[in-house]
Amino acid sequence: MAAKPKLWYFRGRGRMESIRWLLAAAGVEFEEEFLETREQYEKLQKDGRLLFGQVPLVEIDGMMLTQTRAILSYLAAKYDLYGKDLKETVRINMYVDGTLDLMTMIILTAFKPPEEKEENIALIVTKAKTRYFPAFEKILKDHGEDFLVGNKFSWADIQLLEAILMVEELNASVLSDFPLLKAFKTRISNISTIKKFLQPGSQRQPAPDSHYVAVVRHILQF
């Protein structure tokens, strides 16, 4: 039996959370080692595991993988969540990159000074409502299927749901003008593996708090 994938990251969302989502959606069990001290991080560097000195780090199929986008695309291909041909794959990449732009803004907000956070959150919600969500509403309308690409569940669906839930934590009514996205959210949330991941007690991480920010700052020294 193949070893479970092992993940090294902080005890929080950050850039690892989309990897957790993808593995969970694929029904793959995984192990985690949370970085809580500078020494753990330095040991990974000393052992040559961090190619560019950065986490996330994922051990899978005899490889030590770094760089979030590379890890995600490998997992999507491995677990048949990457489309049936190059045309579907490039669409999945386009949609994923769009959601990633939005999600990165949210991830970085936790590290902003308090006086900038409120303004930053307002900007994220505005961009979601005027740029990103209208685009995905149109994609769903034009495509006329249950999923974003082809008529099959893919990485694009997983990451869009993750992004929607992240924005809803900032503004609960953000989908009020997007009926197709509302229905999409309900539909994808009810896929059995995702439903399980959304339950309390799963490996899904909570929104970042001050402790998480302090630990990350201490370990990465910034």
Accessible surface in RSA format (square Angstrom, percent):
REM  Atomic radii and reference values for relative SASA: ProtOr
REM  Chains: A
REM  Algorithm: Lee & Richards
REM  Probe-radius: 1.40
REM  Slices: 20
REM RES _ NUM      All-atoms   Total-Side   Main-Chain    Non-polar    All polar
REM                ABS   REL    ABS   REL    ABS   REL    ABS   REL    ABS   REL
RES MET A   1   233.08 120.7 143.40  94.9  89.68 213.5 121.01 102.9 112.07 148.5
RES ALA A   2    88.89  81.7  60.21  92.9  28.67  65.2  71.55 100.8  17.34  45.9
RES ALA A   3    96.29  88.5  64.06  98.9  32.22  73.3  73.95 104.1  22.34  59.2
RES LYS A   4    88.63  43.2  71.58  43.9  17.05  40.6  32.56  29.3  56.08  59.7
RES PRO A   5     8.06   5.9   7.49   6.8   0.56   2.0   8.06   6.7   0.00   0.0
RES LYS A   6    57.89  28.2  57.89  35.5   0.00   0.0  20.12  18.1  37.78  40.2
RES LEU A   7     0.34   0.2   0.09   0.1   0.25   0.6   0.09   0.1   0.25   0.7
RES TRP A   8     7.62   3.1   7.62   3.7   0.00   0.0   5.18   2.8   2.44   4.0
RES TYR A   9    14.51   6.8  13.14   7.5   1.36   3.5   1.16   0.9  13.35  16.5
RES PHE A  10     4.30   2.2   4.30   2.7   0.00   0.0   4.30   2.6   0.00   0.0
RES ARG A  11   135.78  57.0 120.83  61.6  14.96  35.6  52.00  71.1  83.78  50.8
RES GLY A  12     2.77   3.4   0.00   N/A   2.77   3.4   2.77   7.6   0.00   0.0
RES ARG A  13    17.75   7.5  17.75   9.0   0.00   0.0   7.64  10.4  10.11   6.1
RES GLY A  14     9.07  11.2   0.00   N/A   9.07  11.2   2.47   6.8   6.60  14.8
RES ARG A  15    97.73  41.0  92.95  47.4   4.78  11.4  29.04  39.7  68.69  41.6
RES MET A  16     0.00   0.0   0.00   0.0   0.00   0.0   0.00   0.0   0.00   0.0
RES GLU A  17     4.67   2.7   4.67   3.5   0.00   0.0   4.49   8.7   0.18   0.1
RES SER A  18    10.80   9.1   8.23  11.0   2.57   5.9   3.70   7.9   7.10   9.9
RES ILE A  19     0.00   0.0   0.00   0.0   0.00   0.0   0.00   0.0   0.00   0.0
RES ARG A  20     0.00   0.0   0.00   0.0   0.00   0.0   0.00   0.0   0.00   0.0
RES TRP A  21     3.61   1.4   3.19   1.5   0.42   1.0   1.26   0.7   2.35   3.8
RES LEU A  22     0.51   0.3   0.50   0.4   0.00   0.0   0.50   0.4   0.00   0.0
RES LEU A  23     0.13   0.1   0.00   0.0   0.13   0.3   0.13   0.1   0.00   0.0
RES ALA A  24    16.03  14.7   7.61  11.7   8.42  19.2  12.65  17.8   3.38   8.9
RES ALA A  25     7.24   6.7   0.06   0.1   7.17  16.3   0.06   0.1   7.17  19.0
RES ALA A  26    33.89  31.2   1.11   1.7  32.78  74.6   9.41  13.3  24.48  64.8
RES GLY A  27    50.39  62.1   0.00   N/A  50.39  62.1  19.85  54.5  30.54  68.4
RES VAL A  28    29.10  19.1  20.58  18.6   8.52  20.5  24.86  21.6   4.24  11.5
RES GLU A  29   114.91  66.0 104.70  79.2  10.21  24.3  48.62  94.1  66.28  54.1
RES PHE A  30    12.74   6.4   3.64   2.3   9.10  23.7   3.64   2.2   9.10  26.0
RES GLU A  31    87.48  50.2  83.30  63.0   4.18  10.0  27.69  53.6  59.79  48.8
RES GLU A  32    36.66  21.0   6.59   5.0  30.06  71.6   4.45   8.6  32.21  26.3
RES GLU A  33    62.57  35.9  59.08  44.7   3.49   8.3  21.24  41.1  41.33  33.7
RES PHE A  34    38.94  19.5  30.36  18.8   8.58  22.3  30.36  18.4   8.58  24.6
RES LEU A  35     0.62   0.3   0.36   0.3   0.26   0.7   0.36   0.3   0.26   0.7
RES GLU A  36    89.32  51.3  74.79  56.6  14.53  34.6  23.91  46.2  65.41  53.4
RES THR A  37    57.27  40.7  56.45  57.2   0.82   1.9  54.28  72.9   2.99   4.5
RES ARG A  38    46.44  19.5  46.42  23.7   0.02   0.1  11.11  15.2  35.34  21.4
RES GLU A  39   117.83  67.6 112.55  85.1   5.28  12.6  63.07 122.0  54.75  44.7
RES GLN A  40    51.85  29.0  44.73  32.7   7.12  16.9  30.76  65.5  21.09  16.0
RES TYR A  41    15.19   7.1  15.19   8.6   0.00   0.0   3.42   2.6  11.77  14.5
RES GLU A  42    76.43  43.9  73.14  55.3   3.29   7.8  25.80  49.9  50.63  41.3
RES LYS A  43   126.90  61.9 122.97  75.5   3.92   9.3  96.01  86.4  30.89  32.9
RES LEU A  44    10.08   5.6  10.08   7.2   0.00   0.0  10.08   7.1   0.00   0.0
RES GLN A  45    73.98  41.4  57.11  41.7  16.87  40.2  19.26  41.0  54.72  41.5
RES LYS A  46   185.33  90.4 148.61  91.2  36.72  87.4 102.60  92.3  82.73  88.1
RES ASP A  47    69.64  48.8  36.29  36.1  33.35  78.9  18.82  44.3  50.82  50.7
RES GLY A  48    63.16  77.9   0.00   N/A  63.16  77.9  33.07  90.8  30.09  67.4
RES ARG A  49    80.79  33.9  73.86  37.6   6.93  16.5  10.21  14.0  70.57  42.8
RES LEU A  50    12.83   7.1   0.00   0.0  12.83  32.2   0.00   0.0  12.83  34.5
RES LEU A  51   132.73  73.9 105.11  75.2  27.63  69.5 110.45  77.6  22.28  60.0
RES PHE A  52   130.72  65.4 103.50  64.1  27.23  70.8 112.41  68.2  18.32  52.4
RES GLY A  53    20.94  25.8   0.00   N/A  20.94  25.8  13.15  36.1   7.79  17.4
RES GLN A  54    99.35  55.6  96.64  70.6   2.71   6.5  28.17  60.0  71.18  54.0
RES VAL A  55    17.63  11.6   2.97   2.7  14.66  35.3   3.98   3.5  13.65  37.0
RES PRO A  56     4.24   3.1   3.89   3.5   0.35   1.3   3.89   3.2   0.35   2.2
RES LEU A  57     0.00   0.0   0.00   0.0   0.00   0.0   0.00   0.0   0.00   0.0
RES VAL A  58     0.00   0.0   0.00   0.0   0.00   0.0   0.00   0.0   0.00   0.0
RES GLU A  59    66.98  38.5  65.64  49.7   1.35   3.2  12.42  24.0  54.56  44.5
RES ILE A  60     8.70   5.0   4.25   3.2   4.45  10.7   8.70   6.3   0.00   0.0
RES ASP A  61    76.62  53.7  34.71  34.5  41.91  99.1  31.24  73.5  45.38  45.3
RES GLY A  62    84.34 104.0   0.00   N/A  84.34 104.0  40.39 110.8  43.94  98.4
RES MET A  63    70.40  36.5  65.12  43.1   5.27  12.6  36.55  31.1  33.85  44.8
RES MET A  64    71.12  36.8  43.23  28.6  27.89  66.4  43.23  36.8  27.89  37.0
RES LEU A  65    35.15  19.6  33.76  24.2   1.38   3.5  35.15  24.7   0.00   0.0
RES THR A  66    13.93   9.9   3.83   3.9  10.10  24.1   1.47   2.0  12.47  18.8
RES GLN A  67    76.35  42.7  70.84  51.8   5.51  13.1  22.96  48.9  53.40  40.5
RES THR A  68    24.44  17.4  19.73  20.0   4.72  11.2  16.83  22.6   7.61  11.5
RES ARG A  69    74.54  31.3  71.45  36.4   3.09   7.4  53.49  73.1  21.04  12.8
RES ALA A  70    56.08  51.6  43.94  67.8  12.15  27.6  51.04  71.9   5.05  13.4
RES ILE A  71     0.08   0.0   0.01   0.0   0.08   0.2   0.06   0.0   0.02   0.1
RES LEU A  72     0.87   0.5   0.87   0.6   0.00   0.0   0.87   0.6   0.00   0.0
RES SER A  73    26.75  22.6  25.36  33.8   1.39   3.2  10.25  21.8  16.50  23.1
RES TYR A  74    72.62  33.9  66.10  37.6   6.52  17.0  58.25  43.8  14.37  17.7
RES LEU A  75     0.01   0.0   0.01   0.0   0.00   0.0   0.01   0.0   0.00   0.0
RES ALA A  76     0.00   0.0   0.00   0.0   0.00   0.0   0.00   0.0   0.00   0.0
RES ALA A  77    61.43  56.5  40.05  61.8  21.37  48.6  43.31  61.0  18.12  48.0
RES LYS A  78    92.06  44.9  55.74  34.2  36.32  86.5  32.78  29.5  59.28  63.1
RES TYR A  79    54.34  25.4  36.17  20.6  18.17  47.3  35.80  26.9  18.54  22.9
RES ASP A  80    85.19  59.7  77.23  76.9   7.96  18.8  34.38  80.9  50.80  50.7
RES LEU A  81    12.48   7.0  11.84   8.5   0.65   1.6  12.48   8.8   0.00   0.0
RES TYR A  82    34.93  16.3  34.04  19.4   0.90   2.3  26.22  19.7   8.71  10.7
RES GLY A  83    29.23  36.1   0.00   N/A  29.23  36.1   8.82  24.2  20.41  45.7
RES LYS A  84   166.32  81.1 125.10  76.8  41.22  98.1 107.71  97.0  58.61  62.4
RES ASP A  85    64.66  45.3  51.77  51.5  12.89  30.5  40.96  96.4  23.70  23.6
RES LEU A  86   153.95  85.7 147.41 105.5   6.54  16.4 147.90 103.9   6.05  16.3
RES LYS A  87   169.11  82.5 166.66 102.3   2.45   5.8 110.48  99.4  58.63  62.5
RES GLU A  88    24.98  14.3  24.68  18.7   0.30   0.7  11.62  22.5  13.36  10.9
RES THR A  89    26.29  18.7  26.29  26.7   0.00   0.0  16.31  21.9   9.98  15.1
RES VAL A  90    85.17  56.0  84.42  76.4   0.75   1.8  84.96  73.8   0.21   0.6
RES ARG A  91   118.91  49.9 118.91  60.6   0.00   0.0  22.63  30.9  96.29  58.4
RES ILE A  92     0.18   0.1   0.18   0.1   0.00   0.0   0.18   0.1   0.00   0.0
RES ASN A  93    36.32  25.0  36.27  35.0   0.06   0.1   9.90  23.8  26.43  25.5
RES MET A  94   105.27  54.5  90.89  60.2  14.38  34.2  55.69  47.3  49.58  65.7
RES TYR A  95    22.06  10.3  20.37  11.6   1.69   4.4  12.91   9.7   9.15  11.3
RES VAL A  96     0.78   0.5   0.32   0.3   0.47   1.1   0.78   0.7   0.00   0.0
RES ASP A  97    62.42  43.7  61.54  61.3   0.87   2.1  24.26  57.1  38.15  38.1
RES GLY A  98    19.10  23.6   0.00   N/A  19.10  23.6  18.38  50.4   0.72   1.6
RES THR A  99     2.21   1.6   1.99   2.0   0.21   0.5   2.15   2.9   0.06   0.1
RES LEU A 100    46.47  25.9  46.47  33.2   0.00   0.0  46.47  32.6   0.00   0.0
RES ASP A 101    80.58  56.4  72.68  72.3   7.90  18.7  15.87  37.4  64.71  64.5
RES LEU A 102     1.33   0.7   1.33   1.0   0.00   0.0   1.33   0.9   0.00   0.0
RES MET A 103     2.30   1.2   2.30   1.5   0.00   0.0   2.30   2.0   0.00   0.0
RES THR A 104    32.72  23.3  32.72  33.2   0.00   0.0  27.63  37.1   5.09   7.7
RES MET A 105    41.52  21.5  37.99  25.1   3.53   8.4  30.37  25.8  11.15  14.8
RES ILE A 106    21.56  12.3  17.94  13.4   3.62   8.7  17.94  12.9   3.62   9.8
RES ILE A 107    26.25  14.9  20.53  15.3   5.73  13.8  25.20  18.1   1.05   2.8
RES LEU A 108    84.36  47.0  82.90  59.3   1.47   3.7  82.90  58.2   1.47   3.9
RES THR A 109     9.99   7.1   9.99  10.1   0.00   0.0   9.99  13.4   0.00   0.0
RES ALA A 110    14.32  13.2   5.57   8.6   8.75  19.9  10.71  15.1   3.61   9.6
RES PHE A 111    37.68  18.9  27.24  16.9  10.45  27.2  28.37  17.2   9.32  26.7
RES LYS A 112    74.71  36.4  66.88  41.0   7.83  18.7  16.64  15.0  58.07  61.9
RES PRO A 113    55.55  40.5  48.34  44.1   7.20  26.2  55.24  45.6   0.31   1.9
RES PRO A 114   112.69  82.1  99.38  90.6  13.31  48.4 100.96  83.4  11.73  72.9
RES GLU A 115   135.79  78.0 103.34  78.2  32.45  77.3  69.37 134.2  66.41  54.2
RES GLU A 116    79.56  45.7  78.40  59.3   1.16   2.8  27.49  53.2  52.07  42.5
RES LYS A 117    74.90  36.5  74.90  46.0   0.00   0.0  30.10  27.1  44.79  47.7
RES GLU A 118   146.33  84.0 142.01 107.4   4.32  10.3  55.67 107.7  90.66  74.0
RES GLU A 119   134.95  77.5 125.79  95.2   9.16  21.8  50.48  97.6  84.47  69.0
RES ASN A 120    26.86  18.5  24.06  23.3   2.79   6.7   4.04   9.7  22.82  22.1
RES ILE A 121    52.85  30.1  52.85  39.4   0.00   0.0  52.85  38.1   0.00   0.0
RES ALA A 122    58.30  53.6  49.75  76.8   8.55  19.5  57.22  80.6   1.08   2.9
RES LEU A 123    87.34  48.6  82.86  59.3   4.48  11.3  86.84  61.0   0.50   1.4
RES ILE A 124     0.92   0.5   0.92   0.7   0.00   0.0   0.92   0.7   0.00   0.0
RES VAL A 125    15.05   9.9  15.05  13.6   0.00   0.0  15.05  13.1   0.00   0.0
RES THR A 126    72.91  51.9  69.82  70.8   3.09   7.4  46.58  62.6  26.33  39.8
RES LYS A 127    54.27  26.5  54.16  33.2   0.10   0.2  19.75  17.8  34.52  36.8
RES ALA A 128     0.00   0.0   0.00   0.0   0.00   0.0   0.00   0.0   0.00   0.0
RES LYS A 129    76.68  37.4  67.90  41.7   8.78  20.9  26.73  24.1  49.95  53.2
RES THR A 130    97.76  69.5  69.52  70.5  28.24  67.3  62.53  84.0  35.23  53.3
RES ARG A 131   133.64  56.1 123.62  63.0  10.02  23.9  44.71  61.1  88.93  53.9
RES TYR A 132    21.39  10.0  20.75  11.8   0.64   1.7  13.57  10.2   7.82   9.6
RES PHE A 133     0.71   0.4   0.71   0.4   0.00   0.0   0.71   0.4   0.00   0.0
RES PRO A 134    46.64  34.0  39.06  35.6   7.58  27.6  41.55  34.3   5.09  31.7
RES ALA A 135    48.40  44.5  38.17  58.9  10.23  23.3  46.79  65.9   1.61   4.3
RES PHE A 136     8.11   4.1   8.11   5.0   0.00   0.0   8.11   4.9   0.00   0.0
RES GLU A 137    26.74  15.4  26.74  20.2   0.00   0.0  23.23  44.9   3.51   2.9
RES LYS A 138   129.48  63.2 125.76  77.2   3.72   8.8  96.61  87.0  32.87  35.0
RES ILE A 139    33.49  19.1  28.79  21.4   4.71  11.3  33.10  23.8   0.39   1.1
RES LEU A 140     9.03   5.0   4.66   3.3   4.38  11.0   4.66   3.3   4.38  11.8
RES LYS A 141   153.34  74.8 133.85  82.1  19.49  46.4  80.03  72.0  73.31  78.1
RES ASP A 142    95.61  67.0  58.80  58.5  36.81  87.0  33.94  79.9  61.67  61.5
RES HIS A 143    66.29  36.2  44.33  30.8  21.96  56.2  33.09  34.1  33.20  38.6
RES GLY A 144    61.92  76.4   0.00   N/A  61.92  76.4  31.77  87.2  30.15  67.5
RES GLU A 145    72.92  41.9  60.75  46.0  12.18  29.0   7.51  14.5  65.42  53.4
RES ASP A 146    72.32  50.7  71.23  70.9   1.09   2.6   3.00   7.1  69.32  69.1
RES PHE A 147    37.37  18.7  37.37  23.1   0.00   0.0  37.37  22.7   0.00   0.0
RES LEU A 148     3.26   1.8   0.11   0.1   3.15   7.9   0.11   0.1   3.15   8.5
RES VAL A 149     5.18   3.4   1.93   1.7   3.25   7.8   3.12   2.7   2.06   5.6
RES GLY A 150    22.01  27.1   0.00   N/A  22.01  27.1  17.74  48.7   4.27   9.6
RES ASN A 151    95.01  65.5  67.51  65.2  27.50  66.2  21.03  50.6  73.97  71.5
RES LYS A 152   111.25  54.3 108.45  66.5   2.80   6.7  88.53  79.7  22.72  24.2
RES PHE A 153    32.92  16.5  29.92  18.5   3.00   7.8  29.92  18.1   3.00   8.6
RES SER A 154     4.22   3.6   4.22   5.6   0.00   0.0   4.22   9.0   0.00   0.0
RES TRP A 155     2.03   0.8   2.03   1.0   0.00   0.0   0.81   0.4   1.22   2.0
RES ALA A 156     1.46   1.3   0.00   0.0   1.46   3.3   0.15   0.2   1.32   3.5
RES ASP A 157     0.00   0.0   0.00   0.0   0.00   0.0   0.00   0.0   0.00   0.0
RES ILE A 158     2.39   1.4   2.39   1.8   0.00   0.0   2.39   1.7   0.00   0.0
RES GLN A 159     2.40   1.3   1.95   1.4   0.44   1.1   1.70   3.6   0.70   0.5
RES LEU A 160     0.68   0.4   0.68   0.5   0.00   0.0   0.68   0.5   0.00   0.0
RES LEU A 161     0.00   0.0   0.00   0.0   0.00   0.0   0.00   0.0   0.00   0.0
RES GLU A 162     5.46   3.1   5.18   3.9   0.29   0.7   2.29   4.4   3.17   2.6
RES ALA A 163     0.13   0.1   0.13   0.2   0.00   0.0   0.13   0.2   0.00   0.0
RES ILE A 164     0.00   0.0   0.00   0.0   0.00   0.0   0.00   0.0   0.00   0.0
RES LEU A 165    26.84  14.9  25.02  17.9   1.81   4.6  25.19  17.7   1.65   4.4
RES MET A 166    11.54   6.0  10.71   7.1   0.83   2.0  10.27   8.7   1.28   1.7
RES VAL A 167     0.00   0.0   0.00   0.0   0.00   0.0   0.00   0.0   0.00   0.0
RES GLU A 168    30.49  17.5  23.44  17.7   7.05  16.8  11.96  23.1  18.53  15.1
RES GLU A 169    92.66  53.2  53.33  40.3  39.33  93.6  41.66  80.6  51.00  41.6
RES LEU A 170    56.29  31.3  26.57  19.0  29.72  74.7  30.70  21.6  25.59  68.9
RES ASN A 171    44.94  31.0  38.35  37.1   6.59  15.9   8.99  21.6  35.94  34.7
RES ALA A 172    92.16  84.7  66.07 102.0  26.09  59.3  66.99  94.3  25.17  66.7
RES SER A 173    68.60  58.0  59.61  79.6   8.99  20.7  44.00  93.7  24.60  34.5
RES VAL A 174     0.57   0.4   0.00   0.0   0.57   1.4   0.00   0.0   0.57   1.6
RES LEU A 175     3.83   2.1   3.57   2.6   0.26   0.7   3.57   2.5   0.26   0.7
RES SER A 176    66.64  56.3  43.29  57.8  23.35  53.8  29.87  63.6  36.77  51.5
RES ASP A 177   108.53  76.0  86.19  85.8  22.33  52.8  26.14  61.5  82.39  82.2
RES PHE A 178    17.22   8.6  17.22  10.7   0.00   0.0  17.22  10.4   0.00   0.0
RES PRO A 179    89.41  65.2  81.44  74.2   7.97  29.0  84.08  69.4   5.33  33.1
RES LEU A 180    69.78  38.9  68.60  49.1   1.18   3.0  68.77  48.3   1.00   2.7
RES LEU A 181     0.00   0.0   0.00   0.0   0.00   0.0   0.00   0.0   0.00   0.0
RES LYS A 182   105.19  51.3 102.74  63.0   2.45   5.8  57.46  51.7  47.73  50.8
RES ALA A 183    47.09  43.3  36.98  57.1  10.11  23.0  45.02  63.4   2.07   5.5
RES PHE A 184     0.00   0.0   0.00   0.0   0.00   0.0   0.00   0.0   0.00   0.0
RES LYS A 185    59.49  29.0  59.49  36.5   0.00   0.0  24.99  22.5  34.50  36.7
RES THR A 186    81.90  58.3  77.98  79.1   3.92   9.3  56.97  76.5  24.93  37.7
RES ARG A 187    76.19  32.0  64.82  33.0  11.37  27.1  45.57  62.3  30.62  18.6
RES ILE A 188     0.00   0.0   0.00   0.0   0.00   0.0   0.00   0.0   0.00   0.0
RES SER A 189    21.96  18.6  19.95  26.6   2.01   4.6  17.67  37.6   4.29   6.0
RES ASN A 190    83.58  57.6  65.10  62.9  18.48  44.5  23.41  56.3  60.17  58.2
RES ILE A 191    46.31  26.4  40.33  30.0   5.98  14.4  46.31  33.3   0.00   0.0
RES SER A 192    87.63  74.0  74.27  99.1  13.36  30.8  51.82 110.4  35.81  50.2
RES THR A 193    41.13  29.3  36.78  37.3   4.35  10.4  37.98  51.0   3.15   4.8
RES ILE A 194     0.93   0.5   0.93   0.7   0.00   0.0   0.93   0.7   0.00   0.0
RES LYS A 195   104.53  51.0 104.28  64.0   0.25   0.6  54.42  49.0  50.11  53.4
RES LYS A 196   156.79  76.5 150.76  92.5   6.03  14.3 100.09  90.1  56.69  60.4
RES PHE A 197     8.49   4.2   5.56   3.4   2.93   7.6   8.07   4.9   0.42   1.2
RES LEU A 198    47.07  26.2  25.29  18.1  21.79  54.8  25.56  18.0  21.51  57.9
RES GLN A 199    92.26  51.6  88.54  64.7   3.72   8.8  31.94  68.0  60.32  45.7
RES PRO A 200   130.87  95.4  98.23  89.5  32.64 118.7 110.82  91.5  20.06 124.7
RES GLY A 201    89.20 110.0   0.00   N/A  89.20 110.0  42.42 116.4  46.78 104.8
RES SER A 202    39.15  33.1  10.09  13.5  29.06  67.0  19.80  42.2  19.35  27.1
RES GLN A 203    71.66  40.1  65.00  47.5   6.66  15.9  34.54  73.5  37.12  28.2
RES ARG A 204    66.64  28.0  50.77  25.9  15.88  37.8  10.29  14.1  56.35  34.2
RES GLN A 205    20.47  11.4  18.34  13.4   2.13   5.1   0.73   1.6  19.74  15.0
RES PRO A 206    95.95  69.9  85.75  78.2  10.19  37.1  94.61  78.1   1.34   8.3
RES ALA A 207    51.17  47.0  38.14  58.9  13.03  29.6  38.14  53.7  13.03  34.5
RES PRO A 208    49.62  36.2  25.73  23.5  23.89  86.9  27.88  23.0  21.75 135.1
RES ASP A 209    87.62  61.4  77.89  77.5   9.73  23.0  41.72  98.2  45.90  45.8
RES SER A 210    96.79  81.8  81.49 108.8  15.30  35.2  53.54 114.0  43.25  60.6
RES HIS A 211   129.54  70.8 124.71  86.7   4.83  12.4  87.67  90.4  41.87  48.7
RES TYR A 212    17.38   8.1  14.61   8.3   2.77   7.2  13.93  10.5   3.45   4.3
RES VAL A 213    21.24  14.0  21.24  19.2   0.00   0.0  21.24  18.5   0.00   0.0
RES ALA A 214    57.61  53.0  47.71  73.6   9.90  22.5  53.22  74.9   4.40  11.6
RES VAL A 215    30.09  19.8  26.53  24.0   3.56   8.6  30.04  26.1   0.04   0.1
RES VAL A 216     6.74   4.4   6.74   6.1   0.00   0.0   6.74   5.9   0.00   0.0
RES ARG A 217    84.00  35.3  81.21  41.4   2.79   6.6  34.03  46.5  49.97  30.3
RES HIS A 218   113.38  62.0 103.38  71.9  10.00  25.6  75.56  77.9  37.82  44.0
RES ILE A 219     0.00   0.0   0.00   0.0   0.00   0.0   0.00   0.0   0.00   0.0
RES LEU A 220    63.57  35.4  45.16  32.3  18.42  46.3  45.75  32.1  17.82  48.0
RES GLN A 221   120.76  67.5  88.24  64.5  32.52  77.4  34.03  72.4  86.73  65.8
RES PHE A 222   117.14  58.6  73.60  45.6  43.55 113.3 104.78  63.5  12.36  35.4
END  Absolute sums over single chains surface
CHAIN  1 A    11505.0       9312.8       2192.1       6572.3       4932.6
END  Absolute sums over all chains
TOTAL         11505.0       9312.8       2192.1       6572.3       4932.6
